[in-house]
Amino acid sequence: MANTMQITRSPIDDSVYVERALAGQAEIKQALDSAVAAQRQWRQESIARRGEYCLAMLEAFADNGDEIAEQLCWMMGRPIRYAKGEVAGMVERARHMIGIAEQSLAAIQLPATEGFIRYIQREPLGVAFVIAPWNYPYLTAINSIIPALMAGNTVLLKHSAQTPLCAEQLARAFQAADLPAGVFQYLHLSHQDTEMIIAQPHINTVAFTGSVAGGKVVEEASSGRFITVGLELGGKDPAYVRADADIEYAVETCIDGAFFNSGQSCCGIERLYVASEIFDDFVSRAVALVNQYKLGRSDSPDTTLGPMVRAGAAEFVRGQIQDAMDAGAIAHIDPANFPMDSVGTPYLAPQVLTNVNHSMRLMTEESFGPVIGIMAVESDDEAVTLMNDSEFGLTACVFSRDLGAAIAIGERLEVGTFFLNRCDYLDPALAWTGVKNSGRGCTLSALGYERLTRPKSFHLKLPS
């Protein structure tokens, strides 16, 4: 018999934190039918009215920020001192997408032609199925939820089994905003039923954030349906510190980009290339900074580096580190300085490695953990070659005082977002996208609305 319960264990102490019944076939059918029916009315609402509902939801969500932060801390291990930041970040991002909806969805008016009126209208696709991950459970989900609703679609959300309460918090906030029934719904689902839903004619677009393997499953499930599928997948994002960079600032920013959220960020820094002239100084400063982290339970206010999401994830990173050391890499952090580090648990000491190269898994395979490999480079050309030597292409960053040189590098990099003197950040005014195995499609910015609507042309010959 198939498992009918979903169990979420906390990385803090491996205790059962949440248990939820998985949706049955009758509940799934009811949700799909309700979404289709509600969309017929929702698409008739003005963009301004849709915005009022969404803004009211954000107010209700923010009012519950303390509880949401505590749940994040326990479900996925975000240190409590940082957990509430995702609440504020989600609200800010959502408000931006609401604010640009009217302009982004406006009809395209074409030049007048005698006797004719021509314009292109953007119409909603129908029902959007959003499949969200655990690592930034609200920020990733809201990228698709708010634009989908503002464009006149209804939304069905399937959240990660690690963070099921996130779906429930969003539903509670929408309910407090008096959103019409069926416009936003969630289901706790098995992988099998998730694939089944993607294949249903009720679903008109899918937004998936997760692993490359998961993205392939989504593509296979939607094969032959000719629906839009947005995929935000993995990353092995590089940073390059030029010799002219502000080295103290570069160290602080790169280390934060590599270790925040225990390195569990799709756009976190996973590879570092540093100009040889400043390499030793950079590494010395980086090691000193990493040694200041406090690894501990995420519910402790003193913790700055929490546990990874599960023991298996930590063991994967330990394996990468050991393989690199066996091949000659030098580890600069003594795990003994982090007493909570323990094999077989999610608690993993941060690590900085040098004498690394691209023959090592550490430098080519997504780590998604608190580890960074640092290589010395002799030129911009060498840095670009190494940065592009990856199956992924989500973001890349350069640290330099030379704007022109940095932009020239950025134009050569095979990524969706290029940063100068910052990293690991999503600006909602900019398109969020990736190349290669980092996925396809686009969220955020005015362009994010394009994949959630279809163009409809009006070619009107005026009466004589």
N, C-alpha and C positions, 0 to 999 in steps of 0.2 A: 504494500500500500504506500502511496506517495506521502511524503512528509507534509502535514498540514499546518505545522507551526514553524515560525521563524524566530530564532533565538539570537539575541545580540549580547555578546560578552564584552565587558569593559576591559580595555587594555590596562587600566589602572591595577586591577587585582584579579582579572579573569572571572569575576563574578557575573552572573546573568543579570543584565541591566534591563533588558526589554524582552518580552515575549509577545508575539503577535500571531494571530491566525492568518494564514495565507488566504487570499480570495479564492472562492470556489467558482465554478463555471457560471452559475446563475448570477453571482455578484458581478462577474466580469461582463456578462452580457447586458446586465442592467446598466452598468456604468457606460458601456459603449453606446447603447441606445440613448441613454440620457444625454451624453455628450453631443451626439448627432442632433437630437431634438433641440437642445438648448442653443446650439450654434445657429439655427435658423432665426432665432429671435436676437441673439447676441450680435450678429452681424448687422442688424438693423439699428443698433444703438449708435449714437454719434461717438466719434473719437473722444470728444470732450467728456461725455458721460462715462465711457469706459475708463478714462483717466481718473474720474472722481472715485469710482469703485476701487481702483488700484491704489490711489493715494490713501484712501481710508484704510485699506488693508495694511499699508506700511505703517500707519500710525498705531494700529492695534498690535502689529508685530513688534515694533520698537518698545511699546509699553510693557511687553513681556520679556524684555531683553535679559534680565537677570536669570530667569528660569531657562531661557534658551541657551545662554552661555554655560550654565551648569550642565545641561544635557550634552552640549558639545564636548565639554571636558570629559565626561564619563563615557560617551559613546565612541569617540575617536581619539582621545588623548591630547587634545589641545590644552596647553597650560591655562589654567583659569585666569591668569593675569592678562592673557591675550584673547580669550574666547569671545568676549563681548565685542571685540573689534569687527568680527564678521557681521554682527547685527548692523552696526553703523555702515559698514561697507556695502552691505546688500541694499540698505535703504538709499544710500547715495547713488548707487548704480541704477537702481530701479527708477528713482526720480528723474535721472537724466533721460532714460529711455522713454518715460512717459512724456517728458517735456519736448522731445523731438518728434513724437509720433505724428502730430498733425502735419508738420512739414514733410516728414519722410513718406507719409502715405498719401500726400496730395496728388491729384491727377496731373499728368504731364500735358500741358497745353501746347499744341503745335501752332506754328505760324498760320495766320489766316489765309485761306484760299477762296477766291471768289465763288460763292454759291455753296461752300462746304464748311462744316465744323468738324474738326478732328481733335481727339484727345485720347490719352491712354489712362485708364483707371486701374487702380490696384485693388484686387479683391481677395478676401481671405481664402485660405485653402480648405478649411473645414475643422478637423480635429487634429490637434498636435499631441503626440505621445512623447513625453520628456522622460528620459532615463538618466538619473542624476547619481553622482558618485559621493563617497564619504569624506574625501580629504578637505574640500571646501564646499560643504553640502548645500549651503544657501547661496553663496556667490555663483557657483556653477549653475545651479538650478534656475536662478532668477534671470540669467542671461537669455534663457529661452522662454520662460513662463510669461514675464511681463510683455515682451514684444509680441508674443503669440496672441495674448489677450487683447492688447491694444490694436492689433491688426484685424481683430474680429473673429479669431479662432477660439475654440474652446480647448481646454487643456486636460489631459490625463497624465498624472505624474506617477512614476514608479521610482522610489528612492532606494538607495543602497540598503541592503540588509543590515549594514553596520550602523546606519543612521535613520531608522524608520520614523523616529519622533520628529524629524525635520519636515516630513510630508504632513504630519498631523499638525504641527505648529502653523504651517502655511495655510492649511485648510481652516484651522481655527480663526486665523486672522481674516481670511476671506469671508468666513461666516459672520464675523463681527462687522464686516463692511457691508453686510446684506447683499453680497454678490448673488445673482439669481442662481437657482439650483441647476446643477449640471454644467455650469460654465467652467468651474475648476473642481477636479476630483483627483483623488489618489487611490491607489491600490497597493497592498503588499502582495508581491507576486513571486512565484518560483521562476527560475530561468526558462523553463519549458513554456510556461504560460506567457512570459514576456515575449518570447519568440512568436507564439501563437497570435498574440494581439497585433504585433507588427504586420502580420500577414492578413489581418482582417480588413475588409473594404471600408470599415468605419474610419480607419486611420489614414490621414492624408499627408502627414509629415512626421518625421521622427527626428528628435535631437538626442544624441547619445554622447556622454562624456565618460571615458574610461580607458581601458587597455586596448592595445592593437588587436589582441585576440577577441575581445568583446566587440570591437568595431567590425571585425570580419563576420561575426555571428549576426550582427544587425544587418549588414549588407546581404548576407545570404537569406535571412528571413524576409527581407523586402524585395528580393530579386523577382523581376517580372511584374512588379506592381507599378513601376514608373512614378513613384512618389519621391519627394525630396527627402534626403537623408543627410543630416548634419552630423559630422563625426569630429569630436575633439578628443584626440588620443594621446599617445605618449610624447615624451620629450627627453632630450639629453642636452639641455641648453648650455651653450658655452659662454664664457666671458673672456675678453682679451684686455689686459692692462698694458697700455703702451708706456714707454719710458717717460713720457711727458705728463703722465697722469698725476693727480693729487693722491699720493700713495696711501696716506692715512685714511682718506675718504674712500678710496677704492677697496682697501682691506675691509673696512667696516661694512660697506654696502655688499660686497661679494660674499662675505661670511654670513651676513644676515640672509642674503638671497639663497645661500646653500643650506643653511641649517634651520631657518624658521619652519615651524610646523614639522619639526624633526626631518626636514628634507622631503616631506611628502607633498610636493607641489609639482604639477605638470610643467610649470614654467620656472621652477627653481634652478639655480646654477648647479650643474653637475660636472662641468669640466672647466678648468681655469688655465689660461695661457698667459704667461707674464713675460714681458721683455727681459732678456737675459741681464741687462744692465742693472735692473732693480730686483731681480728674482730673489736673491738671498734675503734682502731686506723685507720684501713682501712676505715671504714664507715665515720669517721670524715673527713679524707682526701678526700674521694670521694665526700661527700656533699659539701665541700668547693670548689672543682674543678668544679662540676656541676653548682654551683651558679655563676661561672664566665662566663658561656655561655651567648651569646647575641641573644635572640630570635627576629627575625625581618624579614622583606621582603628580599627575597633572592637576589634581585638586589641591596641591600645596601652593600657596601664594609665592613661595620662594623659587619654585621651579621655572627655569627658562628653557629647558629642553625636556619635553615629555616623552612617554613611551611611544614606540611605533604602534601602528594600529593592531598588530597581532604578532605573536611570536614567530610565525613562519616568515613574515616580512623581514623581521630583524635577522633571522638566520640566513635569508637570501643575501642581505648586505654583508653579513659576516663572511659568507662564502666568497663574495667578490673581493673583499679586503684580503682574505687569506690567499686567494689565487694570485692577486697582484703582488703580495709580499713574497710568495714562493717564486715569482718570476723576477724578483729583484727590486720591487718597490720599497721605499723607506717610509715607515709609519712614524709620525711625529707626536702622536698623542698616546700617553700611557693610560690604558683603560683603568688601571688601579686608582687613578685620580677621580674616577667616577664610580663610587661604591655600588650604585644601583645597577650597573652593568652586569648582566647575568645571562649566560647561555641558556636557551630554552624559554626565555621570557621576551616580552616586547621592549625591554629596557636595554638600549644599545648606546655605548659611549660614542661621542662624535669622533671622527677620524680625519686627519689630513695626511695625504700621501704625496711624496715626490718620487723622482726617478721612475715615473710612469710613462707608458706609451700606448699607442692604439692597438697593440697586439693583446692588451689586457681587457677583460670584460668590463672592468671598472670604468674604462674610458669610452666604451662603445655601447654597452648594455645599460638600459635605464636602471638606475639604482633605487630611486624613490626612498632615500634614507639619509641619515646624517653623516655623509662622507663626501669628500672632495679630493680629486686628483689634480695636481698642479704641475704643468710642464713649462719649461723655459723655451722661448722662441727668439729667433734672431732678426725677424723682419715682419712687416705687415703681411707680405705675401705668404710666409710660412704660417702665420696665424690664420689667415683666411682659408688656406688649404686644409688645415686641421679642423677648423670650425665647421667647414662644409663636409668633412669626412664623417658622416653620420647618416643613419637611415631616417633620422628625425629632422624636423625643421620647424619648431614652434617659435622660439625667440632666441635672440643672441644679443650680447651687449659689448660695448667698447668703453673703456675709461681713458679719456684723453682730454687735453686742453685745446687740441687742434680740431676745430669743427669741420673744416674742409676735408682733412684726412679721414676723420671718423665717418663722415657721410660717404666718402668714396669706398671705404671698407663695407659699410652697410649695404651699399648698392650691389656688392658682389656676394653677399651672404644669402644662402638659400633658406630663408625663414619667413614666417608670417609677420613678425614684429621685430624691429631693430631698435635697441635702446642705446642712448649715449649717457653715460654717467648715472645710470640707474638700472634696475632689473626687477624681475619678479613682480610686475605690476600690470594691472589692466585698467586702462583709461577708457571709460565707456563711450567717449567721443570717437575713439579709433576702432577700426575693424579688428575683431579678434579671430584669427584664422591661422592655419598651419599648412605646411607643405610636406611632401613625402609621407612617411608613416605617422606624422603628427595629425593627419586627418584631412578633412575637406569641409567646405562650407564656411560660413561666417556668422558670428554673432556680434552684438553690440554695434554702435554707430548707426548712421542712417542706412548703411548697407545691410545691417542685420535684419532689417525689415523685408528685404527683397526675397529671401528664401521662405518667408512666411506668407507671401502673397503671390498671386499670379497676375500678369498684365492682361488687361482686356481692352482692346482697341474699339473706339467709336468713330465711325466714318459716316457722317451725316450729310446727305445732300439736301439742301434747303428747298422748300416748295417754291415753285415759280411765282 
